[in-house]
Amino acid sequence: MNAWMQWKRKRILKREEKNGLPRIYAASVPGLKHDKKKEACEDATTKTTIDAETAVLVVADGVSSCRYGGKGARVAAAAAKKEIRLQLLDHPDPTKNPEAWMAALFAKVRRQLVRSADRLACSIQDMGTTLLVGVYQKPVWIVAQVGDGGIVAKKGTNFEVVLAGRPQQQENWVIPLTAPRWFEDIQVKVVENPDWIAMFSDGLDRLVFDCQPGKKTLNEKRTMIFEKVFEKADSVNGDQIVKQLLNVQSVDRLSSDDKSLAIAFRREGGAK
């Protein structure tokens, strides 16, 4: 690392240490089924910090059977990031009524998908995508999900499945945000001060869960792979570390699907 990069890294770390936000990282990689055909990844992730006490993580997974699924995922991720910032101006405390707050957010993201579909002269169903959102407001995470994939967290020595899709999602029958009755599928939860929280597309299901028909059981041993990000990542190289993790052959063998991971580590207790 050259002197300029070292200076930049120290400056960023010092600023982040001051604001006390969790360290947040996110990345998506194409699975083997797309990589071999040199096709674009149909997942999308994004992240941002809004102020000294607010951070955002987003994961979207385009439905592969939809003509513009990848486009839908990218639109949804970008729209969620933008709409969260705007919604916080009018409703600054999502913890007061998290279900209503997240439902309003997802509805706004869906309207952006409708506009994009109109520009492409296609149906919104052609832009099928799932959506997972996490909003951190010190010291809690408010998370929501429509579609498959999942959210897990660790606090102390305890691992928790926060969200993992409803039973029909666990049978690989995806209800995306673009479905007419998407609002019946939204799940919302508040997670208080986890050591880390991870959101991922269904390409990582076989890593995180022992999957059985209609049921997902957390595999704590394999989930410890997320600790590798904690050990190696910082705000300068964190996204690249996540990408490297997703491209590890042992992870790729579990699923040929695209893979996304957005993860946040609490700063206290020795967090980097």
C-alpha positions, 0 to 999 in steps of 0.5 A: 500500500503506497503512502497516499493510500495509507494516509487515506485509510487512516483518515477514513478510519479516524472519521468513522471511529468518531461517528461510531457507526457500524462498519458496513460492507457490500458486494455482489458477484455473478454465479457460475451459471452467468460467469461461464456465459459471460452474462451480467450479475443479476444481483445488486447491493448498495450501502450508505451512511446518512448521518452520524447515527444512521446507516443503510444496507440493501440487497436485491436479487433479480428473478432469473426467469424475468426478462429484465430481472437484473435491471430490476434488482439494480433499479430497486437497490438504487431506489431504496438507497435514495428513498430511505434518505428522503423518507427519513426527512419526513419520518425520522424514527422508523422504530416508532412503527417499523412495519408501516415505515418499511411498507411505505418505503417498499411501495416507493421502490416499487413505483420506481420499478413501474416507471422503469418498466414504462420506459422499457415498454415492458410489464413490471413483472418483467423486472422481477426482483427481491428486496432486503433492506436494513436501516441502522439507527443507533443502537438498532437495525430495522430490517425488512424483506420481500422475496427469498434470501435471508438476514442473520445476526450474531450477538455474543455467542448466539446466532439468530435467523432474523428473516429467511423468507416465508414458507413458500419462499423456502420452497423456492417459489419466489414472490418478488416486489413486482408481484401484485400482492407483494405487500402480503409477503413483507416481513419486518423486524427490529434487531437490537445492537447485534455484534454483526448482521448479514443480509444476503441473496438466495445464492448464499442460502446453502452456505448459511442454512441447512435447507430442508423442504419448507425449513431453513436451519442456521448452520452456525459453523459455516456462518462463521465464515462471515467472521473472516470479513470482520478479521480482514476488512476495513472501510478502504478494502471491505467491499473487495474482501466481501467480493473475494469471500463470495468468489471462494471456490468452496462457497461457489460450489454450494450454488451456481447462482449469483451471490450478494452479501451486505454485512455490518459489524458493531464497532465496540468490542474490538471491531475493526 
